[in-house]
């Protein structure tokens, strides 16, 4: 029974450590090659992106799925927002 307890504890500890490492890696950032800067993709950016889609009459598409030229167009627009 002691062996089962030790294995269970080891598995539990491994799961806890792994999940915290995975959650820490969820931060998404995009590099804007034209302006040479990084943009974290957070709630504020999602709001701006929705506004850009609305103003440009674009269908909603996940940003990462947009073609590179449309992503660059978004970042140009984004840099002109206050």
MMTF fields as JSON, N, C-alpha, C and O atoms, coordinates in Angstrom:
{
  "mmtfVersion": "1.0.0",
  "mmtfProducer": "UNKNOWN",
  "numBonds": 327,
  "numAtoms": 328,
  "numGroups": 82,
  "numChains": 1,
  "numModels": 1,
  "chainsPerModel": [1],
  "groupsPerChain": [82],
  "chainIdList": ["A"],
  "bondAtomList": [4, 2, 8, 6, 12, 10, 16, 14, 20, 18, 24, 22, 28, 26, 32, 30, 36, 34, 40, 38, 44, 42, 48, 46, 52, 50, 56, 54, 60, 58, 64, 62, 68, 66, 72, 70, 76, 74, 80, 78, 84, 82, 88, 86, 92, 90, 96, 94, 100, 98, 104, 102, 108, 106, 112, 110, 116, 114, 120, 118, 124, 122, 128, 126, 132, 130, 136, 134, 140, 138, 144, 142, 148, 146, 152, 150, 156, 154, 160, 158, 164, 162, 168, 166, 172, 170, 176, 174, 180, 178, 184, 182, 188, 186, 192, 190, 196, 194, 200, 198, 204, 202, 208, 206, 212, 210, 216, 214, 220, 218, 224, 222, 228, 226, 232, 230, 236, 234, 240, 238, 244, 242, 248, 246, 252, 250, 256, 254, 260, 258, 264, 262, 268, 266, 272, 270, 276, 274, 280, 278, 284, 282, 288, 286, 292, 290, 296, 294, 300, 298, 304, 302, 308, 306, 312, 310, 316, 314, 320, 318, 324, 322],
  "bondOrderList": [1, 1, 1, 1, 1, 1, 1, 1, 1, 1, 1, 1, 1, 1, 1, 1, 1, 1, 1, 1, 1, 1, 1, 1, 1, 1, 1, 1, 1, 1, 1, 1, 1, 1, 1, 1, 1, 1, 1, 1, 1, 1, 1, 1, 1, 1, 1, 1, 1, 1, 1, 1, 1, 1, 1, 1, 1, 1, 1, 1, 1, 1, 1, 1, 1, 1, 1, 1, 1, 1, 1, 1, 1, 1, 1, 1, 1, 1, 1, 1, 1],
  "groupList": [{"groupName": "UNK", "atomNameList": ["N", "CA", "C", "O"], "elementList": ["N", "C", "C", "O"], "formalChargeList": [0, 0, 0, 0], "bondAtomList": [1, 0, 2, 1, 3, 2], "bondOrderList": [1, 1, 2], "singleLetterCode": "X", "chemCompType": "L-PEPTIDE LINKING"}],
  "groupTypeList": [0, 0, 0, 0, 0, 0, 0, 0, 0, 0, 0, 0, 0, 0, 0, 0, 0, 0, 0, 0, 0, 0, 0, 0, 0, 0, 0, 0, 0, 0, 0, 0, 0, 0, 0, 0, 0, 0, 0, 0, 0, 0, 0, 0, 0, 0, 0, 0, 0, 0, 0, 0, 0, 0, 0, 0, 0, 0, 0, 0, 0, 0, 0, 0, 0, 0, 0, 0, 0, 0, 0, 0, 0, 0, 0, 0, 0, 0, 0, 0, 0, 0],
  "groupIdList": [1, 2, 3, 4, 5, 6, 7, 8, 9, 10, 11, 12, 13, 14, 15, 16, 17, 18, 19, 20, 21, 22, 23, 24, 25, 26, 27, 28, 29, 30, 31, 32, 33, 34, 35, 36, 37, 38, 39, 40, 41, 42, 43, 44, 45, 46, 47, 48, 49, 50, 51, 52, 53, 54, 55, 56, 57, 58, 59, 60, 61, 62, 63, 64, 65, 66, 67, 68, 69, 70, 71, 72, 73, 74, 75, 76, 77, 78, 79, 80, 81, 82],
  "secStructList": [7, 2, 2, 2, 2, 2, 2, 2, 2, 2, 2, 2, 2, 2, 2, 2, 2, 2, 2, 2, 2, 2, 2, 2, 6, 6, 7, 7, 3, 3, 3, 3, 6, 6, 6, 6, 3, 3, 3, 3, 7, 7, 2, 2, 2, 2, 2, 2, 2, 2, 2, 2, 2, 2, 2, 6, 6, 7, 7, 7, 7, 7, 4, 4, 4, 1, 7, 2, 2, 2, 2, 2, 2, 2, 2, 2, 2, 2, 2, 6, 7, 7],
  "xCoordList": [0.806, 0.0, 0.853, 0.466, 2.008, 2.891, 3.387, 3.524, 3.654, 4.136, 3.069, 3.379, 1.818, 0.728, 0.594, 0.394, 0.702, 0.618, 1.736, 1.515, 2.934, 4.086, 3.934, 4.229, 3.47, 3.262, 2.161, 2.302, 1.08, -0.021, 0.452, 0.112, 1.24, 1.764, 2.693, 2.639, 3.536, 4.454, 3.679, 4.029, 2.642, 1.833, 1.104, 1.018, 0.587, -0.102, 0.846, 0.492, 2.028, 3.021, 3.441, 3.596, 3.623, 3.988, 2.892, 3.174, 1.644, 0.513, 0.445, 0.194, 0.664, 0.606, 1.701, 1.446, 2.895, 4.018, 3.811, 4.063, 3.357, 3.14, 2.041, 2.184, 0.952, -0.155, 0.241, -0.175, 1.03, 1.451, 2.395, 2.354, 3.233, 4.127, 3.336, 3.651, 2.315, 1.49, 0.697, 0.589, 0.151, -0.629, 0.249, -0.199, 1.473, 2.377, 2.737, 3.064, 2.683, 3.036, 1.88, 2.026, 0.749, -0.421, -0.376, -1.261, 0.602, 0.725, 1.007, 1.961, 0.178, 0.345, 0.771, 0.196, 1.777, 2.268, 2.562, 3.012, 2.308, 2.571, 3.639, 3.637, 4.549, 5.605, 5.146, 4.741, 5.214, 4.847, 6.13, 6.883, 6.377, 7.633, 7.791, 8.909, 6.7, 6.784, 7.215, 7.991, 6.711, 7.04, 8.074, 8.481, 8.494, 9.53, 9.173, 9.996, 7.943, 7.549, 6.633, 6.077, 6.493, 5.632, 4.331, 4.311, 3.254, 1.945, 1.38, 1.132, 1.175, 0.527, -0.93, -1.604, -1.418, -2.818, -3.622, -3.694, -4.224, -4.994, -6.402, -6.778, -7.172, -8.557, -8.632, -9.49, -7.744, -7.769, -7.547, -8.201, -6.622, -6.334, -7.523, -7.801, -8.218, -9.405, -10.462, -11.128, -10.614, -11.579, -11.179, -12.019, -9.911, -9.441, -9.633, -10.061, -9.313, -9.436, -10.886, -11.154, -11.812, -13.231, -13.651, -14.441, -13.119, -13.42, -12.871, -13.543, -11.643, -11.037, -11.874, -12.13, -12.299, -13.127, -14.415, -14.869, -14.992, -16.232, -16.002, -16.749, -14.972, -14.696, -14.296, -14.571, -13.653, -13.215, -14.213, -13.97, -15.339, -16.393, -15.853, -16.243, -14.946, -14.345, -15.148, -15.685, -15.232, -15.824, -14.916, -13.702, -15.515, -14.686, -13.877, -14.412, -12.583, -11.63, -10.628, -10.211, -10.242, -9.192, -7.978, -7.609, -7.363, -6.248, -5.144, -4.599, -4.823, -3.719, -4.024, -3.114, -5.31, -5.696, -5.751, -5.92, -5.611, -5.642, -4.353, -3.296, -4.438, -3.219, -2.28, -2.725, -0.999, 0.013, -0.27, -0.043, -0.762, -1.021, -2.156, -2.116, -3.161, -4.256, -3.804, -4.244, -2.931, -2.381, -1.581, -1.694, -0.775, 0.01, -0.91, -0.629, -2.004, -2.982, -3.576, -3.752, -3.879, -4.417, -3.412, -3.781, -2.151, -1.158, -0.955, -0.751, -1.001, -0.904, -2.069, -1.878, -3.27, -4.452, -4.303, -4.615, -3.824, -3.711, -2.74, -2.984, -1.637, -0.649, -1.193, -0.649, -2.243, -2.835, -3.977, -4.59, -4.27, -5.331, -4.736, -3.567, -5.522, -5.032, -5.659, -5.369],
  "yCoordList": [-1.19, 0.0, 1.26, 2.271, 1.208, 2.373, 2.726, 3.901, 1.7, 1.932, 2.642, 3.565, 2.213, 2.846, 4.322, 5.182, 4.611, 5.984, 6.863, 8.022, 6.309, 7.07, 7.362, 8.463, 6.36, 6.555, 7.588, 8.457, 7.506, 8.459, 9.872, 10.816, 10.015, 11.322, 11.86, 13.041, 10.994, 11.418, 11.865, 12.87, 11.134, 11.521, 12.836, 13.681, 13.005, 14.238, 15.435, 16.486, 15.279, 16.362, 16.68, 17.849, 15.665, 15.871, 16.631, 17.535, 16.262, 16.939, 18.4, 19.277, 18.668, 20.043, 20.901, 22.032, 20.382, 21.132, 21.338, 22.428, 20.314, 20.414, 21.412, 22.199, 21.392, 22.299, 23.749, 24.612, 24.046, 25.429, 25.875, 27.035, 24.986, 25.332, 25.567, 26.473, 24.754, 24.924, 26.225, 26.928, 26.541, 27.77, 28.997, 29.999, 28.946, 30.081, 30.302, 31.424, 29.263, 29.374, 29.813, 29.824, 30.171, 30.551, 31.993, 32.409, 32.753, 34.142, 34.191, 33.578, 34.918, 35.028, 36.444, 37.409, 36.565, 37.856, 37.783, 36.752, 38.873, 38.941, 39.979, 41.062, 39.641, 40.565, 41.339, 40.755, 42.65, 43.537, 43.918, 44.774, 43.276, 43.465, 44.883, 45.39, 45.521, 46.873, 47.893, 48.802, 47.74, 48.681, 48.112, 48.788, 46.882, 46.226, 46.209, 46.562, 45.798, 45.687, 44.483, 43.933, 44.098, 42.972, 43.494, 44.515, 42.786, 43.128, 41.92, 40.882, 42.044, 40.942, 40.863, 41.887, 39.659, 39.477, 39.256, 38.141, 40.325, 40.274, 40.8, 41.027, 40.99, 41.448, 42.772, 42.941, 43.708, 45.012, 44.865, 45.532, 43.989, 43.799, 43.161, 43.481, 42.27, 41.637, 42.701, 42.64, 43.674, 44.755, 45.585, 45.877, 45.964, 46.73, 45.934, 46.476, 44.66, 43.816, 43.741, 43.799, 43.614, 43.611, 44.923, 44.946, 46.014, 47.337, 47.444, 47.953, 46.962, 46.987, 46.166, 46.612, 44.98, 44.149, 44.875, 44.813, 45.559, 46.29, 47.459, 47.639, 48.245, 49.426, 49.062, 49.813, 47.923, 47.513, 46.569, 46.057, 46.343, 45.453, 44.066, 43.442, 43.603, 42.274, 41.236, 41.52, 40.051, 38.932, 38.585, 38.784, 38.062, 37.68, 36.444, 35.413, 36.571, 35.476, 35.601, 36.708, 34.482, 34.521, 35.238, 35.002, 36.114, 36.908, 36.03, 36.32, 34.965, 34.105, 33.412, 32.929, 33.363, 32.727, 33.71, 33.301, 34.991, 35.994, 35.926, 35.603, 36.227, 36.3, 37.391, 38.338, 37.244, 38.172, 39.611, 40.526, 39.835, 41.207, 41.839, 43.04, 41.065, 41.594, 41.825, 42.777, 40.962, 41.187, 42.485, 43.272, 42.708, 43.948, 45.161, 46.203, 45.031, 46.118, 46.442, 47.607, 45.387, 45.596, 46.338, 47.297, 45.92, 46.581, 48.024, 48.874, 48.35, 49.749, 50.552, 51.651, 49.995, 50.64, 50.802, 51.849, 49.753, 49.738, 50.796, 51.42, 51.012, 52.006, 53.429, 54.344, 53.628, 54.957, 55.209, 56.276, 54.23, 54.385, 54.94, 54.699, 55.668, 56.245, 55.56, 55.91],
  "zCoordList": [0.0, 0.0, 0.0, -0.586, 0.652, 0.685, -0.717, -1.057, -1.523, -2.876, -3.708, -4.46, -3.573, -4.304, -3.9, -4.758, -2.624, -2.115, -2.644, -2.992, -2.702, -3.21, -4.7, -5.166, -5.434, -6.874, -7.101, -7.961, -6.351, -6.475, -6.166, -6.879, -5.101, -4.731, -5.82, -6.164, -6.354, -7.415, -8.656, -9.274, -9.018, -10.175, -9.927, -10.819, -8.733, -8.384, -8.442, -8.977, -7.902, -7.936, -9.372, -9.727, -10.185, -11.589, -12.324, -13.109, -12.067, -12.714, -12.283, -13.109, -11.01, -10.507, -11.125, -11.541, -11.185, -11.761, -13.257, -13.771, -13.953, -15.4, -15.733, -16.669, -14.982, -15.292, -15.077, -15.85, -14.056, -13.848, -14.956, -15.367, -15.441, -16.544, -17.831, -18.602, -18.057, -19.257, -19.204, -20.208, -18.06, -17.928, -18.093, -18.652, -17.626, -17.765, -19.232, -19.617, -20.053, -21.458, -22.34, -23.563, -21.776, -22.556, -23.035, -23.783, -22.641, -23.058, -24.556, -25.033, -25.292, -26.74, -27.069, -26.564, -27.914, -28.346, -29.842, -30.344, -30.542, -31.979, -32.255, -31.669, -33.15, -33.552, -34.78, -35.785, -34.684, -35.782, -36.509, -36.045, -37.658, -38.379, -38.916, -39.0, -39.276, -39.834, -38.782, -39.076, -37.558, -36.475, -35.506, -34.562, -35.736, -34.923, -33.439, -32.594, -33.125, -31.725, -31.52, -32.471, -30.274, -29.901, -29.313, -28.624, -29.59, -29.051, -28.315, -28.928, -27.006, -26.298, -26.725, -26.832, -26.969, -27.356, -26.086, -25.57, -25.588, -24.348, -24.614, -25.764, -23.556, -23.7, -24.456, -25.322, -24.139, -24.811, -26.312, -27.115, -26.681, -28.105, -28.814, -29.969, -28.138, -28.72, -29.022, -30.055, -28.122, -28.33, -29.548, -30.399, -29.639, -30.797, -32.091, -33.11, -32.032, -33.229, -33.693, -34.893, -32.768, -33.119, -33.751, -34.695, -33.226, -33.806, -35.217, -36.115, -35.415, -36.756, -37.737, -38.855, -37.328, -38.198, -38.566, -39.708, -37.594, -37.847, -38.804, -39.765, -38.536, -39.364, -40.79, -41.725, -40.955, -42.297, -42.954, -44.046, -42.278, -42.795, -43.122, -44.109, -42.269, -42.438, -41.684, -40.613, -42.227, -41.503, -40.331, -40.395, -39.251, -38.118, -38.446, -38.852, -38.262, -38.444, -37.304, -36.964, -36.716, -35.698, -36.292, -37.443, -35.497, -36.006, -36.584, -37.649, -35.877, -36.329, -37.657, -38.331, -38.034, -39.294, -40.464, -41.613, -40.178, -41.252, -42.056, -41.514, -43.345, -44.157, -43.618, -42.97, -43.891, -43.37, -43.781, -42.989, -45.002, -45.427, -44.627, -44.361, -44.239, -43.425, -41.988, -41.344, -41.485, -40.149, -40.13, -39.191, -41.164, -41.252, -41.353, -40.763, -42.095, -42.208, -40.828, -40.471, -40.066, -38.721, -37.854, -37.176, -37.86, -37.003, -37.426, -36.559, -38.717, -39.153, -38.575, -38.053, -38.673, -38.115, -36.603, -36.036, -35.98, -34.507, -34.016, -32.984, -34.735, -34.323, -34.438, -33.821, -35.207, -35.355, -34.378, -34.406, -33.51, -32.511, -31.226, -30.925, -30.481, -29.225, -28.048, -26.904]
}
